[in-house]
Amino acid sequence: MAVEILMPALSPTMEEGTLAKWLVKEGDEVQSGDVIAEIETDKATMEFEAVDEGVMGTILVAEGSEGVKVNTAIAILLEDGEEAGAAPAPSAAAAAPAPAATPAPVASAPAPSAPAAPSTASGDRVFASPLARRIAVDKGIDLSTLKGSGPKGRIVKADVLGATATTAPAPVAAPASAPAPAAAPMAASPSADMVARAYEGRSYEEVSLDGMRKTIAARLTEAKQTIPHFYLRRDVKLDALLKFRSELNKQLEHRGVKVSVNDFIIKACALALQQVPAANAVWAGDRVLQMKASDVAVAVAIEGGLFTPVLQDADLKSLSALSTEMKDLATRARDRKLAPHEYQGGSFAISNLGMFGIDNFDAIVNPPHAGILAVGAGVKKPVVQDDGTLGVATVMSVTMSVDHRVIDGALGADLLKAIVENLENPIAMLA
């Protein structure tokens, strides 16, 4: 019996994806475990393996199709000898037996109707996904003001999350003796058409957003609007670390391993989370989750966005092991070959722009993390030595962005102090 091949859910939060490429064609024999397609999520391109064996019948979704919903039929797999017109086997939901019929009551309440699709003032229907409609209602957003980025201009979740509410609940009436002042209207983000009109007559190229860019925009907007950030800054003297790194790399040369300054920073943060365990936590809506392991995420820039692969149990790993693992994760991140479990999780993150010549910057906390360390370049600067004389040292500026719901000022200061002390005493990190 023919079987429907469904769009897979490649991560717990995936709702739709892009069928990037078919690796088989109609008429090809398929064995269980064969890679038959490449699926793009908002974060990665992943291989999709066949579960059953048979002959590829009809391909229902062409490669390059965007916004394909999870559990949508994308192809028909036939058994040997079947023809392409054979009816597919029903899905688990469809194959479930119907409940036994019961006598209808004399009078029954009318079934609740599905929510009506929103429409514009002119009566034109606004096409939006059910999830986008629900979010719009919660946020008080008028869907008719949005431009959809889904198939055929359909409004999807990312469009609503990136929008600003345009409606607000009616104010409570004040007593007649004291009329309430009129509330100032909430400013809405300008639409794409409004922005385009502002640049009418100027030359530009319109670049459409892919799934990753939309997700980054939505998540960082949410982070800045909902996370009460505060910032702690310290300078780190790197001379002892640089000297120790040079000696260590000479010893590791025969193994083909070269430890970077960033590897020391990962190790220093991982150990600090163990030294200040109350700061090793994540925000979980109505509670805080106190983590046991030091799972540290590291931002990796890729074309069109970034990944934050997570190094689990980083406090327990040697510098050489961290270096090797980080290089592998970064390479596969740039090729968009990371599995979801490799870039989800962690309680703390590192973003290093020092190699780009940036002296210092403030990073945005990536929820549900409680903090992120922004790392600048190591620069030779005049410093006052312990004996009061003036000298020169290589100094690196770091800024820790903190979620105040999880970490208070004093606790954040303790965590940053531990990170700095680890970096300035690198040999002690190996003890």
Number of C-alpha atoms within 10 A of each C-alpha: 14 22 22 22 21 15 22 20 16 21 13 8 8 13 18 22 22 20 23 19 17 17 13 15 13 14 14 12 17 21 15 11 12 17 16 18 18 18 25 22 25 16 22 21 21 18 17 19 16 16 12 16 17 22 23 24 24 18 17 13 16 13 17 13 13 20 18 20 17 16 15 15 18 20 20 24 29 28 19 13 8 15 13 18 11 15 14 16 15 13 14 7 7 9 9 9 7 7 6 5 6 6 5 7 7 5 6 7 6 6 6 6 6 6 9 8 13 16 14 12 8 6 8 10 13 19 21 21 14 14 13 20 23 14 15 21 13 10 17 15 21 19 25 17 15 21 17 20 19 18 13 8 13 17 24 22 23 20 22 25 21 19 21 18 20 17 14 11 6 7 9 7 9 10 8 7 6 8 9 12 7 7 8 6 9 11 9 13 15 13 13 10 9 11 11 14 11 9 10 10 8 8 7 9 5 7 6 9 12 14 21 18 17 19 20 18 18 18 17 16 15 15 18 13 10 11 19 14 19 17 18 15 16 14 14 18 22 22 17 15 18 16 11 14 19 13 11 16 17 12 12 13 11 9 10 8 17 19 19 16 14 19 19 22 20 26 25 23 28 26 22 24 26 18 15 17 17 16 24 27 23 24 19 12 9 6 10 14 15 15 17 13 18 25 22 26 27 24 19 19 16 14 8 9 16 16 24 23 26 24 23 18 15 22 23 14 16 14 22 19 14 23 20 15 14 20 12 12 22 21 14 15 24 17 13 18 17 21 17 17 11 18 19 13 20 27 26 28 27 23 23 22 17 20 12 9 11 14 17 18 18 19 21 20 25 22 21 21 22 27 30 27 28 22 25 24 19 22 16 14 12 12 15 11 11 8 6 8 8 11 11 12 19 18 20 20 20 26 21 27 24 27 28 16 15 24 21 13 14 9 15 25 17 14 24 23 15 20 26 20 16 22 25 19 16 21 13 10 17 10 5
